[in-house]
């Protein structure tokens, strides 16, 4: 094929795969997709429990680390990002969570036209193929992304849910429905015991088409800009530079870390930073790399009794039995996501909408990490604030695209975040110690915790807090009056023609959810914007 295309898409991740798949449906449109990682052939991508392997595989994970800060007690915290077809949707925890309607109404209120909940709901529905009961007003049935319920049960999950209900938290049959508040089993992007990545859902079927060129092991190093217009991309193959040109647009879908870094390496970003790393300034955009946010999750484990957990089922003969179940297409621990139960609730009774979240799973991990199970029966809970105020940044260290950027989330830098996080921890501990859990609860594996003591909670936060894997915001969307906005509400980069960003980095504020589902929605809306299609009619929900 020619090295000139209508569109060049950088990144085949959660949004990039959606955009490429939608554009590829038009045979008259040519596109080249650049993915820095390999094809998604690794078995552990597709077996859901394989996330424990992909998290530590540098061939599939950029293996980024964030800078230490006060909330981490000086610890370096991992910041995993997917590096293969499907991007982070090929290595994440499979959870499907959209957030609250108010999240997107806030985006619109900030001046982003067409991004209110009524506007984006049709795109959530378009992307999704919901399997199971659902409110047809808000859930999709015909999309490529298969969303299923957990088909595996455990008495510890039911006890934890009952404990939450006993505290006055209602059981919610669908947290992706009209209301998020409540406790429920998680929904996941797993179908027939296999992961459904964004690549598999939207782009895989188009591979081999004459108008689509998917290039793996292609590490983008610079956006080519001529006379104020993006005209192509330079990328590295085994260290050798190669260029590909775009007639219409370059679409940057590298993600919250890679998108701002590539912009900075291309001369688009804070002028002072660019000069410091030896890059000529093409467009002085101070917001590139700023506004980074992430969910800071405090993970806690406990020993349990009177039942087996996933810890025991993952070893020896029990594991062999689970493998046989998996191969037979039956429910198995190999087809589970790392989190099985979600609690969405409020840090204070006066709040109208939830602002805290607690997760639960009948498994526990050594030192709080999610890749090595404990040797004893255990459970894990994690607690976090849904919409953190604290902001950090991503900055290129040098002009070398192979050098990992600096990542500083500034976790819990704002006092407001600290108090809401503490409320989430207290809620998780109350459920864990509820009468409904008493038959199983044995003892904290983490140090004994006085939940009424803020100093003790802060020490726990510093010792056990880690990423929620939900980095966002570093190329934030906003109106011309916002000096930190990088893209406008059509996702076009300010000051540069023919260049858009479409991934989690454009989110102006954190959604009350995991970021994968909102990022896929962004990809769906971006595809319409790029193709110049009329957006679907808004869906206004009546109370």
N, C-alpha and C positions, 0 to 999 in steps of 0.2 A: 504494500500500500504506500501511497504518497505520505510524506512527512508533513503535509499541510492538511488540516482538517477544519471543519466548521467550528468545532469546540474542542478544547483541551481541558480535561477534568483532572485535577491533581488530588488523588486520594480516592480509593475504592472502598471507603468505609460506610458508616451508617447512612450519611446523607449522599455521599458521592455515588454509591451504588444505585440509590433511588433515582437520582438525576440522570445518570447514564442510562439506566433501564428505560426511563420515560422518553428520553430523547432518541434512543435507539429504535423505538417503535416506528419512527418516521424514516423510511428507507432513503429518503432524499437528504437526510441529515447525517453528516459524517462526524465521528468523534473519536478521540484518543483518550484513554483512561490510563493514567500513570499511577502505579502502586509501588511504594518502596519495598514492600515485603514480597514474600513468595506466594505462589498459588495456595489455596486453602486445602491442600491434600493431606495435611497432618491428621491422623485419626483422632487425636485428642481434641481437635476443634469440634468435631461432629458428635462425639460421645459427651453428653452434658457434664458428667463428672470430670471430664478431662480438663476443666478449667484449672484444676489444681496443678496440672502440668504446664499448660500454656502460660500461666502467670509467671513462670520462672524460665521460660524458653526465649532466649534472646533472638531467635530466628522469627518469632511470632509477636514479640513484645518489645517495644522500644526501650524498656527497662529504665525509664526515667525515674529520677529521684527529686524530691522537693527539698529546698533548703530548710535547715532547722529553724525553730522559732520558740518563743516562750511557751506556747501551748503544747509543744511536742517535748518539752523538757530537754531541748538541745538535740533530740533525736532526728536523724534523717528518715523521712517517710517515703515509701515507694509511691510512684505515680504511674501505674501501668497504663500503657496505650497500645492498642492493637496495631500490628504491622504485618498484615496479610490481606488478601481479598476479604472484604467484610469489615476490616478495621477492628475497632473495639467490640463490635457486635459478634466477632468471631472468638473472642476470649473472655467476654464479660459473664456476669452471673445470670443471664437469661431472663431477668425480670422485665415484665412489661408494666409500666406505670406512667400515666399521662400527666398527673398533677391536677391542680384545682383550676376551675374556670377563672378565678380571680388572678391567677398567675399571668394569663394571657391578656386579660383585660388591663392589667397593669402595664404590659408592653404597649398596648394601644394608647393608654393614658399618658405614657411618656412621649407620645408623638409619632408612634409607628403605625401608620394607617394600614388597615387590612390585617392586623395581627391580634385583634381581640378574639375572645373565645369563640364567639359565633362565626368568625371568619376562618379560624384554623380547624374547627371541629370537622368540617367536610374533608379536610386533608387527613386527619386522624382516621376517619372512617374509610377513606379511599385506600389507605395503606394496609388496612387490617382485614384479616379473615378470622373473625372470632368463632371459636368452636365452643359451644356450650350456651347456656342461657344468657340472655343479654337484653337490654333495653334497645330496641331497634332505632330509637331516635339518636342514640349516641355511639353505638357500636357498629362496626363494619362487618360484612359477611363475604365480600368478594375480592378483597385485596390479596397481595402476595405474602404478607407477614402473618403467619399462622400463630394465633394466641390461644393457649389452652389452659385448662385448670390442672392442678396437680392430681395425679391418679394414684398416689401412694399415701397411705395414712399411717399415723403413729399416735399412741395414747398420750405422749408428751405434748404433741401439738394441740390435741383436743383439750388437755388440761390447761395449757397456757391460754388458749382462747377462752376457756371457761373462767380462768382467773381474771382476764381482762373484762369479761362481761360482768363478773362479780363486782368490779370496781365502777360499774356504770357505763362502760364503753360498749355500745351496741355492736352486734355482729352485722357486718355489711356484706351482702352477697356480691357486690361489685364495686370495688373502690375506684374503678375506671368509669363508673357510671355518673349519675348526676351529682352524687355526694361522695366525698372521699372519706370522711370521718368514720371510724369504726375499726374493728378487728376482723381479719379474714385471712384465708390462705392466699398466697401470692399467685398471680397469673404469670405465665412464662412463654417465651418464644421457643418452645420445644414441641415437636410434632412427631409422633411415631418413634419416640425415643431418640430423636436426633435434634441437634440445634438448628434453628432457623435463623441464620445470619442475614443481614441486609443484602449481602451479595447473593446468597442463595435465593432469597425472596424476590429480588428485583432485577438482577443483572445476569445471573448465571444462564438463564434461558436465551440470552442474546449473544452469547459468546459464539464466535465463528461467523457472525453475520458480516456481509461485505462492508457495511458502513460502520463497523465497530472494531477498534483495535485496542485490546487490553494488554498493557505492558507491565509485567511484574519485575521486581528487582530494579525499579527505576526510581532512584532517589532524587526528587526535585531539588535543585540547588539555586535556581534564580528564575524569576518571572522576567521575560524579555519585554522591555518597554521602549517604544519608539515614538517620539513626539507626543508624549502624554497618553499613549495608548498601549495596552497589553497586547502583544502580538504573538506570544508563544512562551515556551518554557524550556529552560535548560535543565537536563537531569544527568545523573551519573549512573553508569553501568560498569561495575567493577572498577570504579574510579575514573572511567573515561567519560568526558562530557559529550552529550548528544543533545541536539535541539529539535523541537517539534513546534510547528507554527499553527496559529489559530486565526481563521478568517473572521470569525464573529466575536468569540469571547474565550477568555481563560476563566475557568471556574475553580476556585480554591476550596477544597474540601478536606484539608489535611488534619483538621481537628484543633482543639483548644491550645495545644502546645505547638504543633507543627505549622499551623496557618500563620500565627503572628511571627514565628521565627522566619518563615520563608518571605513574608512581606518585608521584614527588617533586612534580610540578606539582599533583597531586591531594591533597597533604597526607599522603602515606604515605612515610615514609623517616626518615633521621636528623633528629631534632628541631632540632639546632643548624643544620644546613644549610638546612632549610626556613625557619627564622626569618630566616636571613641573606639569603635570596632573597625574603622577603616573602610566604611561603605559610603559611597557617594549618595547624597540626599536627592531623591527624585521627588518625593512628596513628604513634607513634614507633617505627619499625623501623630500627635502625641498620645492618642489612645491605643495605638497598636501594642498589644501585649499587656495593657493595663486591665483593671476590672476583673481579674481572675478570682473566681470563687469555687469552693468545693464544699461538699458536706463533710464535716469532721465527725467521724463516728467513733464513739467510745465503746469498745468491744469488751464484754465481760463473759466469763465462763463459770460454770458451777458443776460440781459432781452431782450425779443423780443415783438413785437406787430403785430397786424393784422393777427394773425394765432394762432391756438392751437399747443401745443407741447406735447411730450410724458408725460410731467409733469401733464397736465390736463387729458390726456387719461388714466392715471393710477389710477384715483380715482372715487368713486361713480358709477353712472349709466354708464358713458363712459367706465369704467373698466369692468363692467358687459358685455357690448357689445363686448369688446375686448376678453373676456373669451369665449363668445359664438362663435365668429369668430374662435378662436383658436381650440375649440372643433370640429368645422365643417371643420377643415383643411384649413381654409382661411388665408390670410395674417393678422397678428395681432401683436401688440406690444409685446405679450408674446413670439413671435418667432424671436425676434430681438437680434442681438449682441449689446454690449454697444457702439460700434463705427460703423458708417454707411458710412463715407467718409474718404478716405486717400489722402493726397497730398505728393508726393515724389519729392523733388527738391534740388537745390544746394545753398549753403550758399554764393557762389561767382560765377559770370558768367564765370570765367576762368576754373572752374572745369569741367572735362569731365563727371564724374559720380555724382549722387546725394549723399548728406551727411546729409540732414535734412528731417524731416517728421512732418506733421501736421495732426491731426485727427479732425473730426467734428461729432457731433450728435445733433439732435433737442431735447435735454433734458439737464437739469442741476442738479447738485447734491450739497447738502448743504456742505459747507466747503470744496468743491472739492473732496469729497469721493464718491465712486461709489456704495453706498448702500442706500442712502436716497435722494429722489428727492425733488427739491425745490417746494414751494407752488405757485410760479408764473410762467408764461411762460418763458422758458429760453433755451439757447443753451450752449454747451460746446465745447471748442477746447483744444487740448493738443499739445505741441510742444516738440520735442526732437532731439538730435544728434544721427545719426544712428550708428556711429562707434566710441564710446568714447575711449579716450586714458587712462583715469583714471582707476586705478585698486585698488581693495580692497582684502579682505580675509574672509575665514570662518575658525573658530578654535573651537575645543571642549573646553568647560569650565572645564570639569572634566572627570574622567573615567566612569561616570554614563551615560549610553546611553539614559536615560530618561530626562536628563537635556539639554535644548535647547542650541545650540552652539552660539558663538558670530559671528555676521554677520556685517562686515564693508565694504560697497561698495566704500567708499571714493568718493562719487559723486562729479563731477566737480572739482576734485583736480588739474587737469591740465588746464593751461590758454587756451590751444587750445580748450578744451571742452567748456569753458565759452563763447568764441567768436562764435563758431558754434551754441551753444544753443541759444544765443541771436539772431542770424540770423533767427533761426526757430521761435522764439517768434515774431519777427518783421513780418515775413511772415504771420503767423496766424492772427495777428492783422490787417494787410493790407487787407487780404481777408475778415475778419469780418466787416471791415469798407468800403468795396468796394461799388461802385454805385449799383451793382447788389443786395447787401444785404440791401440797404438803406431803402427799403419799410418795412423791418422787424426789423432792428436793432434799439433798444431803448436806452439802456445804459449799461455800464459795471456793472456787479454785483460785480466784484472784484474792488479794488481801481483804479481810473483813472491812466492811464499809459502813460508816456512819452517814446515812444519806441526808441527815439534817445539818451536817457540818459542811459549809461551803469550802472551807480549807481542805477537807478530806476529799471532796469532789474534785477540786482543782488538781490535787496531787494525782488522783486517779486519771483525770483527763490528760495530764502530762505523761503519765506512764503507759496508758492504754489507748489513747486516741490515735486514729489513723485515717487515711483517705476513705471517703465513701465511694471513690472511683467516679466522681461526677464533676470533673473539671469543666468550667464553662466561662464565657464572657469576655475573652481577650481581644475580640474584634467587634465590639458591641455595636448593635444597631441603634440608631437614634436620628433625630431631626437635625437640620443644619444648625440649630441653636445650641446643640450639645457639643461642646468643644472636645469631648472624649469619644464621640461617635466615630467609628471607622467606616461603617457602611450605612446607607440610607435604608428606607423600608422596602426598597426593591433589591436590596443586598448588593448594590453597586458600591465599590470602594470610592470614597470621596477623592476627587482630583485626578482619577485615572479612568480613562475610558476602556471599555471592553474587559473589565475585571470585576468579578463578584466573589464574595465569600459566602459559603453555605454549609455550615456545620454548627456544632454547639458553641463555637466561639462568638457567634453573633447574638447570643441571648443577652439581653440587657440586664435582666435579673434572673435569679435562680428559680426554676420551677420547683414545686413541692413534690418532687418525684426523682426517680432515676432519670438520667438524661438521654437514654437511648431512644425511647418512644418519641419525645419531643424533637430529637434530632432527625428522626425519620420523617416526622411531619414537616420539618423545615425543608428537607429534601423534596418532598412532594410539592410544597408551595413554590420552592425555587424553580422546579422544573417548569411549572406554569409561567412563572415570571420570565424565565429565559426564552421559552417558546412563544411568548407574547399571547398566551391564551387568556380568555376571560375567566376570572376566578369563579368557582361555584358559588351558588347563592348561600349567604350566611344561614346558619341554623340557630334560631333563637329558641331557647328552652323556656317554657313557661313554668312558674313555680307551682 
